[in-house]
Amino acid sequence: MDERISRTMDALRRNKMKPYFVEIREELFETVRELIKNDKLITAGGSMTLKESGVTDLLMSEYKGIYLDRSEGKNPDEVGEIFRKAFVSDTFFSSSNAITEEGELYNVDGNGNRVSAMIFGPKQVIVVAGVNKIVKDRNAAILRVEELTAPKNAARLNCQTPCAKTGKCEKLTAGVPCASPARICCSYVFLGQQRVPDRIKVILVNQELGY
């Protein structure tokens, strides 16, 4: 573990979030299984990190009937209902768009279901993130989303936004806020010191995962 990771974990502890550090997938799975062993309902936000790390497949294969995935919704109403069930779940899984060395989580959402569940509702939130998500401070976190995260997600989701075509946020390329109806950056949330100690767990994986 390098100094930057150690510094970030110490800052997360000060902000009353519980950090974990794992090197390989097997360690990640062991940690996840231990944290959710008594759960009755598990939900998740949209995340490339959860898919790339294998956590989504783990939940779908080993926790059938307990894990509720958005892919099970047959129409927008059913998907919306799954989103709302997150607020009464035992565990909500997510990643984070950026994690600062000051121990804050930065996330930008379109629908807002992911950031709202991270803030309130589920008994615990498990954030899985590759060490590539660690940035120095708030300014670096915002820039990471504008330069990398939002454009890549918009392109992946085939959103008709300027950033999906140019690869950078409209604010960076044109100097104006994005006005696209398909805009996916609608809610901007920094999670700092928490009221409920250790409700949020952050599992840092020593790999590059997601964006």
N, C-alpha and C positions, 0 to 999 in steps of 0.2 A: 504494500500500500504506500503510495507516494504521499508527500507532505500535503499536497493540494487536497487529496481525498480525505486525509486525516483531519485537516482543518475544516473541511466542509461537514464532516460527521460531528465534530465537536460543536460546530455552530448549530447544527440541527438539534443536538441534545439541549443546548441552551434555549432553543426555541420550543422545547418540550415535544419534539418529534423524535421517534426512536429509529436510529439508523442501523443498517446491517450492511456488511460488505461480503460479497461472494465472488469467487474466481470463475467458477464453471457452472454449467447448467444444472448438474446434479445437486450442487450446494443450493442453488436457487430453489429448485423443486423441494428439497428437504425443508428449507426455511418456510416456503409457502404452505406446505402440508401441515407443519407444526402450528402456524398462525391461524389456520382455518379449520383445525381438526374438530371443533365443537359447533361449527356453523350449521344453520338451518336454511339460510338464504344468502347467496352470493351473487353480486352483480358487477358490472364493469363498464367503464367508459371506452370510447373508441381509441385504439392505440396500436400503432405499428410495433412498438416495443413489446407489448404483450404477445403479439403474434410471432415476431422474430425470435423472442426468447423461449418460445414454447409454452408459456404460461396459459395462453388461451386454449391450446390443445389439451394441456393437462387438466384444466377445469372442465372442459367439455367431455373428456373421456373418463375421468375419475370421480366427477362430482355431478353426474347426471341426476336431475330431479332437485338438486340443490343450487347448481349454478344456472342462472337465467341469462342467456345471451341475446343481444338485439337481433341476431340472425334468425331467431325463432319467431319473430314478428312477421305475420303474413301480409300486413298492410301498414300504412302510416299510423293508424290508430293503435294497433297492437304494439308497434314499436314504441309509441309514446307511452303506453301503459307500462311497458318494461322499463323505460326510463324512470317513470314515477315510482316503481317498486324499489328502485335503488335507495330511496329515502327511509325504507323500513328494513333494509337488508342488514345482515350481521357484518358483512365485509363488502366494500366497494374497491375494485381494482382499477388502477389507472397508471399512467406514466406522468411525466411532467415535461413541459416544453423546455424548461431550464431550471437548474438548481444552482443558486448562488453560493459562493464560498462564505457568505454571511448567514447561511442556513435558511434561506427563503425559497419557496417554490413559486415559479412563475408559469401561468397557464393562460392561453387565449382560446376562447371557444366561439363557436357559431350559435348552436342551439342553447348552450349554457347548462345542459344537463350534467356535463362532467364537472365543471367547476363548482356548481351548486352542491352536488353530492360530496365533493371534497370538503366543502365548507361545513355542511350540516346534514344530519340525517343518519347515515350508516353508523353502526357502532364503532367500526374501525375502517380506516382507509389504508390500503397497501399500495404504495407507489413503487413501481419497478422502473429503474432507469439505468441506462448505460452510463459509464463515466464520461462519455462524450457530451452529456447534458450539463456538466458542471461548468459554470462561468464565474467570472470574478465578482460581478455586482449587478445591481438592477439595470443599469444602462446596457451592460453586456447581454443580459437576459432579453431585454426588449429588442436589441439589435439581432440577436440570434434568431428570434421568431421572424423578424422582418426580412432578414437575408436568406434564411434557410427553411425554417419550419413551415411557415404559412405558404410560401410558394410551392414547396414540395407536396404538401397536403392538398392544396388546391388542384395541382396537376394530377395527383393520384385519384382524387375524387371527380376529376373531369369537370371542375367548376369553371364557369365562363367568367373568370376574373382576369384583370390585367397581369397579376403576378404569376398566374398559371402559364402565361405566354412569355413573359419577360424573365421570369426566375427571380424577381425581386419585388418587394412591396412597392405599391404605387407611390407611397410617401417618399421612398428613396429614389425612385426613378423620375417622378414628375413633380415631387415636392408638394403634393396635395393628398389628402386622405382618400382612400378608395371609396368610390361611390357606386360600385357594382351591386346590382340586386342579388348576385350570387356570393357576395362577400362572406367569408367564413370567420373573420376577426370581428367579433361583436362584443365580447365580454373579456376584460383584461383583469386578471386576479393575481395578486401577490399574497401568498400565505406565509405569515410570519409567526410570531410567538402564539402558541395555542392555549386555549382555555382548559382543554382536557388533555392532560399529559399522556403522551404515547398513543393517543387515538390514531394519529397518522404515523405509519411505519414507512420508512424509505429504504428500499433494498437497492443498493448500488452494485451493479454488476460490472466486473472489470473487463468490459467489452464495449464496442461501439454498437449501439442498438437504436433503431428508430431515428427520428429527426424532429 
